[in-house]
């Protein structure tokens, strides 16, 4: 018996000593803790890199114009459709998302700027450059916040939870002041070109400043900044508008800032989001409206509404500004899969209006960025999305000079440079017209040159024309019906709404005002 | 794995070559046949074994049995008071021959004069009487106090049921195997009061069951702690046939001994062990056929086309079909060219077989004994590529090392092979959404692709598969040492390992148009695979010291214990694409270029606990119990790491008092106990490492090169700690009419404090919220159980009914909230004063009838017209806004009930299990409620019952196209979820042993059973199962109803 007891005693001892002192001190080894970070130059680089993903992504990019007068959101249950219908409120997901994402980016930038000096740098110049990049990116995020929400909290250091529950808004003018100064200081440090394509350059910071000052209505500052970009002599127009949005043109001389993508590694779904239904069913997110198509002039430079323009309603797409065909698929166009685009109701193709919920409801589809290379994997595109390009800077320069009423030949030159890109080759604007007429010209030029690049939504808001150009039912193509009558497609069941007393600013997200009583809601929301 | 590969091959062939399949036929025959074949083979194998065994024993049987002449025995059976007893069973020992006493207690039976008679009746001691050629045998039966000696498994031990002071429900093995189930949760459904189980369907091997003990306790993890033979385990991983008993611990008194993990209740499972004696061989097997319970009927062709025309007119101003086209379509006979709107249910779903074989060897002597069980379950799914196979083994052994030392060692190995289509939910989603007018399969085997590019049949059959291989190994060694009389030390060491290998394989394919093969209708040019390796190890140590002593009228039991759990798990994922073909499924065979990818993670946790229990009883009349547990968890930091969970309970057996037995009432109520308990338990359900500031990686690229980044993503909360649930319970247990009826009532109040909440933080802080201890939730409820044993003549009836009421209320969210989650279609609220996750949305008031009515009332969307749903402007501010939303009903049932009825007559046993819930609502979402808005499944119920100017009193609103204005989250989309169903019906026949003995079988019974045969629910009109989770219920793998033929044999 005794030996059993010994055996058993041994077992007990084994079990008891199995107790592990570190049992409750589990330290993760699949993630990095803050204590070991901020030591090397590499930490600084990856800390700065973490701010870049806050540049507009594919989804955001395409949906801005989808909510403007030149676009229509395909699926009526999407958040963006509710904005288009004016039937949204402070609880809408997209509203919260814009706010949260911007402040996440700002937190990342602030945390970088607060911690970066802990690092004893081997290459101090590198640190200074990255600081400037991060400040410019933070500026980019504040431009978005100021345009959408107006007065917002201006945060430049990481907040504690308690601080975030009590902080107050800064007047939008202070936000614009901040952006202006930050971008100018960043531009002073940043190089003309960067070895790594896609990093913020001096030109990008200045162009962003021009855009922000234009949005702020500070036209003289905008003109100066735009002129600074022009005078850098780094940028020029890419000769082909048609291929500007294709892979071969990535990082060309016209690009000032873009959101960079690489197939497989860091891919986008832009093809998927804009594709006609016949190429990829159940994917399309938005389509151009009649307003978009009608904005393109005849090749003689006249508007189609001008009786002397030679516009033929029965053959509406010939002799039009070539940018129409480069930007929008209209009936009869050849699609990337070599099929002919036939969106007429009852055409029998998957593009026929009414075919299914993702088929075009206007008879048009967006062509920009729809590259053949992405057909196989529409959700795995590597095409960079352009955020600021030189043509935009030229038009910003022209617009700010016109608004300043300082119209001179340089204004005409800027506009005509854009109009006379080799494969666009529209007749130049000659002779200086009245400020009103010039304003009309530059605004239409911005529409057709920059359509579906995420700028129209902000343009119609800062011009305060949204209330007139947005509301109403959605119109589309004009076609001959069975009886030979010309008929214009109208989605009678859908109403675009824009409330001028309210919608020029988005509401502060409901949760923000609930969690922080110091944040007042925007008027009428 | 062989079968899986074989199957892949056949599907692959089908895409390219198979021209023989008719339209829409189910094409999963290869797997079905394979499954049936292997099942039949194994049955054959078992039978061969048994016959060879039978061959051996038959001779003995013949020689050992001596026939003797029959005599007739008569007599009267009475109870202790001399009153005649009705329905007493009298049987000849070793046979099925027998009879019952009549109204005057008399019986008469023809038996061999040298036999033995067995007298039995529920609630009385069974007596065996040697006949010895007597012709008159009168007998008095004694009341059986043994039923009062019933032992219940509790935390770290057992207790006599009569001395129990906590709320514990126990289910015995026999009640768990009546219903054909593949998991134990299903088997428990309807059997335990206070436990709500919802069957949410899902494919073979992936059953999605919700088990809640006394309601929803917290906002996070509500899973009960499951302990199998002392070790934590998943309920889904246990073979129902191995279970001896299941105890559900519900109140704080019984659960507090499990401290920090016990707030949601504890389920204790004891597995079967061997008895001493000759090795017995048991076989049980069944063959079952599964059918879906969700079979909605599509609207007829003409009704559908005309409704679409109205919808298009309402949205675009013109119809889509001309009258000529409608006539052409209706009169067409070629349904390949003019397909019916939606035939997916017929094409995709099919009946599916399942086979289960269990073989048990059990026996041994006083020194060593063992029970070995082997099981093989082969379950096919109701769609293609849906299959599960479980092969498992459990060996429980016991060793008597010395008089004072006993050791037991158990091992359980389980292999589960699952097969499912890649993206299985897409199969069900696309049967519903936007896939109208499609031929599922053309005569040559070509898949028809819907105009929006989908085919659920293709998705099921050929889009790829997920193959999962899950190995589970549990080893458990336990030793008991009786140091002195009454003082026992017990130690246990267990290891549990899980190893999962998983391949998510997306096939490449190319589907061409049936009429014009030039056109590619759908293609997936690149095949790809994610391979997963998950490994988890958990080691548990339990050490217990117990001391039991009776001193005169005082009984004392003391328990002290230590326990620790250490868990680590590592995961590894690898991706490649562009494999040579879809059958090559080894990671190395994919393209070795920039597309390859990998990922991994590691985590671990530890738990250290000290606990003790004290029981004191005076004369088995006054009962006291105290429990305490001190728990430390690695999930928390610093001072928050350890927490203390005490509980107290007391009981009073009134029926032991002298005054009780003096009165007449004791004749009626022979046992009565009052009990009450109070205590605290915890919940540590918080993500690992929540207290640490960590940096997450981000991705960007410059030029063509990756540019990795790091940023803090989540706020860290160092102060995070346990959730604490405080529970009070008052209960009554009674036995009536000589134990013929037992009755139990419980009232409880459960308060959960410091609930771990992801309290929203202002967006401007720029970080995701982390868990904080805030919030409080209450559950109050009642539980009733009645159990009765009766005999009327030769018919025996046992029945039990359980009924529970649970009221759940969110009491406090630390001044925040309410939190409204979900969107247009689905919206729930977690807010103070509401039940957890109640429905939240708009109230409606019928349909707008006239344009004036529309103009005079705030509209939900611009362009509202007559026939649209009228959403109430609740706050009368002139606009429809979220401020008009309100509480619309509870998601979790308020009432849960079940009833088990067992009727025996001669060799037959009929078992009926009824089960139901009440007081909740369920949301009808997705295509089925949307009236063809997107061109999806449109229910027959809607036909000619939607608003038009001519049909203003219709039930459903006007149809509109591509617009969801009428089916957002409104009261109209909610349906009463109450149901009452015959969950299971089983008829068993015991083949008389005199027949089976001849072939060497000790006992055999055969049965037939069906689940979900009959359901009463207001949901029935939609032809959907009421148990599914709310929402787009039709887009999930549905519940099935199973009809089973089974056999149990003992050799």
Interface residues (C-beta under 8 A of the other chain):
Chain A: X1 X4 X5 X7 X8 X11 X12 X15 X16 X18 X19 X20 X23 X24 X25 X26 X28 X29 X30 X31 X32 X33 X34 X37 X43 X46 X47 X48 X49 X50 X51 X52 X53 X75 X76 X77 X85 X86 X87 X89 X91 X93 X96 X99 X100 X103 X104 X105 X106 X107 X108 X110 X111 X153 X155 X158 X159 X160 X161 X164 X165 X167 X196 X197 X198 X199 X251 X260 X261 X262 X264 X265 X266 X277 X280 X281 X282 X345 X346 X350 X353 X354 X355 X356 X357 X358 X361 X376 X377 X490 X491 X492 X493 X494 X495 X497 X509 X511 X512 X515 X516
Chain B: X312 X314 X315 X316 X317 X318 X320 X401 X402 X403 X405 X434 X450 X451 X452 X453 X454 X479 X481 X489 X491 X493 X525 X526 X539 X541 X543 X564 X566 X594 X595 X600 X601 X602 X603 X604 X605 X606 X607 X608 X632 X633 X634 X641 X688 X689 X692 X693 X694 X695 X696 X698 X699 X700 X701 X702 X703 X704 X705 X706 X707 X708 X709 X710 X711 X712 X715 X760 X761 X762 X763 X764 X765 X766 X767 X816 X820 X823 X824 X825 X860 X861 X862 X863 X881 X882 X934 X935 X960 X961 X962 X963 X964
